[in-house]
Amino acid sequence: MKLRVILILILFGAQQLVFGQKYPIKDKTTYYLTSIYIGGKKNAMVNEKGHIVFDMKQGTASCFTSCNFIQLKFVIKNQTIKFTTITPAKEPCPDHLLGIEEDIKENLPKVNAFTIRGNQLIFMKNKETLIVFTESSLQAPKK
């Protein structure tokens, strides 16, 4: 009888761990831009020139493109993500930073899946990598 109770408690605890964590993307954590792929080619020049922070409860995110913010709304189901609204700043970045902003704005509507590998958040279209962010160890300030 004791063994049965212990097993039930263990199974209940495991279920809470699995289902209690809704999304692997961390709430209000800064993910720094590592690379963007355009036409299958990696643009590593963007390394840490931007970042993204998610508000998982609101279904929103703010992506900094090194001079502007892009406001996003998204829906996540399992390992799929769809950015339903992408609202860039009214003024584009200066010419020398425009490429980063344009690459991000070009890729975000294509994203339909994501995966977490270590501290990397990888956005993909099907299985093709589009954008890679790396999680910061510092938490974003709470509002």
C-alpha positions in Angstrom: 0.0 0.0 0.0 2.8 2.4 0.9 4.6 1.7 -2.4 1.4 2.4 -4.3 1.0 5.8 -2.6 4.7 6.6 -3.2 4.4 5.7 -6.9 1.2 7.9 -7.2 3.0 10.8 -5.6 6.0 10.4 -7.9 3.8 10.3 -11.0 1.8 13.3 -9.8 5.1 15.2 -9.2 6.5 14.3 -12.6 3.2 15.4 -14.2 3.5 18.8 -12.5 7.0 19.2 -13.7 6.0 18.4 -17.3 2.8 20.3 -17.5 3.6 23.1 -15.1 6.2 24.5 -17.5 4.1 25.6 -20.4 6.8 26.9 -22.8 10.5 26.4 -23.0 10.9 30.1 -24.0 11.6 31.9 -20.8 9.4 34.8 -19.8 11.1 38.2 -19.6 14.5 36.8 -20.4 16.8 38.6 -22.8 17.8 36.5 -25.8 20.7 38.2 -27.7 20.8 38.0 -31.5 23.5 35.6 -32.6 22.9 35.1 -36.3 20.4 35.5 -39.1 20.2 33.3 -42.2 19.1 35.0 -45.5 18.8 32.7 -48.5 20.5 29.9 -46.5 23.6 32.1 -45.9 24.6 33.1 -42.3 25.0 36.7 -41.5 27.2 36.5 -38.4 27.9 40.3 -38.5 24.7 40.7 -36.5 26.2 39.0 -33.4 24.7 40.6 -30.3 23.5 43.7 -32.2 19.9 43.0 -31.2 17.8 41.1 -28.7 14.3 39.8 -28.0 12.3 39.6 -24.8 9.1 37.7 -24.5 6.1 38.3 -22.3 4.6 34.8 -22.3 1.4 35.8 -20.4 0.5 38.6 -22.8 1.7 36.7 -25.9 3.9 39.6 -26.9 7.6 40.2 -27.5 9.8 43.2 -28.1 12.7 42.8 -30.6 15.5 45.4 -30.5 17.2 45.7 -33.9 20.3 47.7 -32.7 18.5 51.1 -33.1 14.7 50.3 -33.2 12.2 48.1 -31.6 9.8 45.7 -33.4 6.7 44.9 -31.4 5.4 41.4 -31.8 2.4 39.3 -31.0 2.7 35.6 -31.2 0.9 32.2 -30.6 2.8 29.1 -29.5 1.5 25.6 -29.7 3.9 22.8 -28.9 7.1 23.6 -30.8 5.4 25.9 -33.3 5.3 29.6 -33.1 3.5 32.1 -35.3 4.1 35.9 -35.1 0.6 37.2 -35.8 1.5 40.9 -35.6 4.8 42.5 -36.5 4.9 46.2 -35.9 8.2 47.9 -36.7 9.2 51.4 -35.6 8.0 54.2 -37.9 11.6 55.5 -38.7 14.0 52.9 -40.2 17.5 52.4 -38.8 20.4 54.4 -40.3 21.9 52.9 -43.4 24.8 51.1 -41.7 22.3 49.3 -39.3 19.4 49.0 -41.8 20.6 45.5 -43.0 20.1 44.0 -39.5 16.6 45.5 -39.1 15.6 44.4 -42.7 16.9 40.9 -42.2 14.9 40.5 -38.9 11.7 42.0 -40.5 12.1 39.7 -43.5 12.6 36.5 -41.4 10.1 36.9 -38.6 7.0 36.4 -40.8 8.5 33.2 -42.1 9.0 31.6 -38.7 6.8 28.7 -38.0 8.8 26.6 -35.5 11.4 27.0 -32.8 13.7 24.8 -30.8 15.9 25.3 -27.7 19.4 23.9 -27.9 21.3 24.6 -24.7 21.0 28.4 -24.2 20.1 29.0 -27.9 16.6 29.9 -29.1 16.4 28.9 -32.8 13.6 30.2 -35.0 13.0 28.1 -38.1 10.8 27.8 -41.2 10.1 24.1 -41.1 13.6 22.7 -40.5 15.5 25.6 -42.0 17.2 27.9 -39.4 16.3 31.5 -39.9 17.3 33.4 -36.7 19.4 32.3 -33.7 19.3 34.0 -30.3 21.4 33.2 -27.2 19.9 33.5 -23.7 21.4 36.0 -21.5 22.2 35.1 -17.9 20.8 38.4 -16.8 17.1 38.8 -16.3 15.2 41.8 -17.8 13.9 44.3 -15.3 10.4 43.6 -14.0 7.8 46.2 -14.8 
